[in-house]
Amino acid sequence: MNDTEPEQNLNSTEVSDLQVSVIIPARNEERSLSACLNSLLSQSEPGFALGQQWELIIVNDDSTDNTRAIAAQAAADHHGVILLDAPPLDLSSKGGFTGKSNACWTGAQAARGHHLLFTDADTIHETNDISRSLREAEKHKAALLSYSPRQIVTGFWQHAVMPLVFSELASVYPPKQVNDPTRRLAAANGQFILVERDAYFAVGGHRAVGKSVLEDVALAHNIKRAPRIICLRYAPEALATRMYWTTPEMIEGWTKNLALLFPKPVALALWRILDILLFFGLPLIAYSLYWLQPWQQSVILLIWVRTLWRFYSRVVRSNFPAFDVAISIVGIPLFVYLLLRSVIYHRVKHTVVWKGRNYNTSI
């Protein structure tokens, strides 16, 4: 099926026989979309068949590459795959959406499932992860279930920097607190958000958070304040994602997000600078100052060991491989640069760039 306009969404009194609508917002994703679609199409099985129990909606977000052609071929080849085109995006002060929120809202309005699963075009899903996620949400009575995928990284700087980012995310948004209904803290990962349609539309969905650059976290906040139960966890057995293909893409992506993800990004940058100074400076002091007594050298080295323990026990929370965790100390200068760059773009320039679009962060 190939459409250019979304269908009218079902209201809460109408009944659909579809368990879930999978929605993929896609802008210039020709490198990733085919693998993502193949992993999703393989989810179809007896009792959970595409076009019968679930549907797949791909929303083309004004792509200038072959994204739409790839999606159109999938829609032509498979019953239950729907292609939509997102409406033109207004990035002026009168506009109500960022690109991704605009595409997600377009897909949500056309969706017919009892649940909506928003997932990115750069994700790869393991067999049966959709049906398992439905059962997990039911088990926890969660209106919103979000997975943090296993990260696929390439190149030295991604291996060194990504563990630093995700370890800090684990510290700021510990799943135990996010999942606790008595706490205000809320978070979700836009790469996989499964949400009950009634809960989604009751809080206005992506339309209500349309101007937010960090729309996934904003949506989770709205759902939790409803109040509804949300559930977030690391799920390497469910899916993986390759967020960035190059270092410049990583720099642009984290510039867009870091100042919003962390409450005190400048203070965080200063702490990480202290880490690297202590990591390399303490051994240098211990062995270069010839007048130090052996016991004084030992004290300095003990402080160094404690620094190592504190740093690596924090980074290991990232769930990255041991090698990536080990070399993350070398990634601190770039991580600090990204934090400060994000602050400058958000709080001084009031604009960030993502996928060829400029977003005004002061709106």
N, C-alpha and C positions, 0 to 999 in steps of 0.2 A: 504493500500500500504506500502511495506517495502523495503526501498532502503538503500544501504550503500554508494553510491556515489551521490553527488548533480547533478542535471540536469544543463545544460548550461543556464545561466540567459538570460532573454529576453532583447534585446537591445531596445533603445528608439523608434525605428520605428515599432516594433512589438506590437500587440494589444492582451491583455488578457481579458477574460470575467470575471475574478475574481476581486472583489472590494478590497480585502485585504488578505494578507498572514500573519497569526499569527505565529511567530517564538519563540520557547522556547528553549534556551540553558540549558542543564540539566547535571549536574555532581553530582552524589551521592545524588540524591534528592528523594529517596524512601519514606521518611516520608511525603513529601509535594506534590509530583507530582500527585497522584490520585485525591486529592481534587482540585488541579489546573485544571486538565483535565476535571473533572466533571463540574466545573464552566464554562469552555470554551465551552464544548460540548453543554451545555444548551443554548448557544447563538443562536443556529440554529433555524430558524423559517421560515414560508412561506415568500418568497421574500428575505430572507437572509439565505439561506440554505447552510450547510456545504457541500463542494464538488461541489456546483453550483455557489454561489456568493463569497464564501471564502474558504480558506484551512487552515489547522493547521499542522505546521511542527515542529516536535520535534527533536532536535539535541542532540544525546547522546555524551557527552564529556568524553569519556574514563572512564565511571563509573565502580566502582568495587562492587556496591551493586545491588539491583533489579531495578534500574532506567530503564535500557534498556528493561527489561522484561515487566514492566508496560507500557512503551511506545509502545512496540511491540503489546501488547494485544489491546491497543486503536487503533492502525493502522489496526489490523486485523478485529476489530469490526465495524469500521466506515469508510465509503467512504469519502475521503477528508482529512484523517489524514495520514501524511507521516512521516516515521522514517528515519533519516539519522544518520550516524556516522561521527563525526568530524575527519578530517585528523590528523595523529600523530602530536603532538605539539613539536616544537623545542624551548627549553627554553635557548639555548645558545645565544651568542651575534649575531649569524647569523640568529636567528629566528625572525619572524616579528609579532608574536602574543602573547597575553596572552590567557589563556584558553577560557575565555568567548568571547573575540573578535573573536577567531578562530571559535568557534561554531556559533556565530551570522553571520559571513561572509559565512560560509558553508550554513546556512539556506537561507541567502539572495540570493545567487547564484542560488539556486533551486526554489526560490519563483516566482510566476506568477501573484501576485496581483498588482493592481495599487498603493496600499499602503502596507507598511510593518509595522507590529506591533510586536515589540520586547517586550516580557514580561517574567518575571522570573518564575521559577517552584514553588516558594514559595508564589505566589499570588493567591488570590481567587477573581473571577470577579462576579460582580452583573449582574443580567439579563439585556440583551440588551446593555451592556456598550460598546461593540465593534461598533455596528451600531450607537450609540449615539456619540461616539468619532469621527466617520467619518463625521457626520453632524456638529459637533463642529469645527473640523479642516476646513471644507468647509466654515463655517460661518465666521471664523476669517482669512480665506485665509492663513492658517498656513501650511508651508511645513513640520513642525515638531510640534507635540502636545505631551506633556508629562504630566502624572499625578503623583502626590505624593500620595501614598495610605494611608489609615488608617492603623496604625501600631498595630499589635497584639503582646503584650508583656506578658511574664510570669516571675515569680520570682521577688523578691524584687529589685535586682540591675538593672534589665531591666526597671522596673517601675520608678526607681529613676534617671537613667542615660539617657535613651533614650529621655526624654523631653529636657534635656540640649543640647544634640546633635542637635535635630531638631529645637530648638529655635535659636541656632547659625546659622544653615543652613538658616533659614528664614531671619536672619539678614544680612548674607553675600550675599544671593541670593534672594533678594525680588522679587517676581513674577512680580510686576509692572515694575521694571527695566529690568528684563530678557525679558519681552514681548515687551519692547519699542524698535522698530527698530533703533532708533537714538542712542541707548546706546550700548557699546561694550559687556556688561555683558551678558553671556550666561550660561545656565545650563539645565540639563535634568535629570530625574530619570530613571535609567535603568530598573526599575521594570515595566515601561509602557512607551514606546516610539513609537508613531505612526508617520511614515514619508513617504512622497511621494517617490515612487521608483526612479523617475527621479532625484529628488533632492539628494537622498541618493547616487546613483551611480555617480552622477556628482561630488561629493566631495570625492569619493573613499570609502565611507561607512566605515565599521569597518576595512577594510584593511588599510586605511589611518591613523587610530588611534590604530592600532593593538598592539603596544607596551605599550600603556597607561594603567596603572592600573585603571585610572578613565576614562574609555572609553566613558561613557554616556555624561559627561560634555564636553569631547573633541569633540565628534560628534556634539553636540549642537553648539559649537564654530564654527566648520567648516560650518555647515548649515547657521548660522547667518552671517558669513563672506561672504557667496556665492555671493550676499546677499539674504537671504530668511527670511520669517517671522517664528519665533518660538513662542510657547505658552506653558507656564508651570503653573500649578495650583494644589492646594490641592484638591483631589477628593475622599472624603470618601464615597460618594454615588456610586462610580464606582467600586472600588476594595479595598481589604485589603491585607496585607502581614504580614507574620511572618518571619522576617529576621533571627532571631536566636532562637535556642531551649534551649541553655544553656549559662551560663555566660562566660565560656571559649570561646565559639564560638563568642560571642559578643566582647570579648577582641581581638580575632584574626581578626575579621572583621573590627572593627574600627581602629585597628593598621594599617591595610592596607590602610585606606582611609583618616583619619583625617588630617594628615600632608599635604595632597594634597587639601583637601576641604577648609581649612582655610588658608588665606594668611599669618597670623602671629600666628601660634599655640602656641609658647612659651609665647608671650605677652597675648594671650587669657587665658592660664593656670594661669598666674600671676594675672590677673583680677579676675578669679574665686576664687583663693586663698584669695584675698582681700575680696571678697564677704563673704566667710565663716568666716573669722576673724572678720569682722564687725558684721555679723549676730549673732554670739555667744559672741563676745568680748564686744560689746557696753553695753548690759544689765548687764554683769558681772562688768564692770567698774562703771556703774551708781549706782549699789547697794552694791558694795564691798568696795568702797572708802568712809569711814564714814565721812571724813571731807568735802565732797562736799555739797554745799548749794542746797536747793530744786530746785532753778531755774537752777543750773548747771546740776542737774540730768535730769531736763526736757529738756534741750538743747540736752543732750546726747541721750535721748530717742526719741526726734524728729529726730535726725540724724539716729537713728536706724529704725524708721518708714519709713523715706525716703529711706533707704537701702532696706527695705522689698519691698517697692513699685517699686523701680528700678529693683530689681531682678525678682520679680514675674511678672511684666508687660512685661519683656523680655521673661521669660520662657513660658508664656501663648501663645506666638506666635507658640509654638510647636504643638498646636491643640490636645494635650493630655488631658485625663480626669482630673478633678479638683484634685483628690487624688494624681495622679502622679505628677502634677505640685507642689502640696503642699510639697511632700516629696523629691522633686528634690534637695533641699539644702543639704540633706544628701548624695546625689550622687556626689557632687562636688569632693571629694578626688579621687574617681575612675575615674571621667571624666578627672581630671588633669593628673592622671597616664596614661590614654589612650592617651592624647595629647602628653605628653612627650615621651611615649613609641613609638608612631608613628614617632615622629621626630627622635628618635635614630635609629629606624629601617630603615627609609628612608635616612637620611642624614649622619649617621655614619656607620651603618652596610651595607647599600645599598642593602638590601634584605627584602622582606616581604613574609609571608607564607599565603596561602589561599587554602583550600580544598586539602591539601597534596602536594601542589606545591610551590616551592621557585621561586619568581620572583626577578630578579635583577633590582633594581630601578635606577641604574646608567647608564643603556643602553640608 
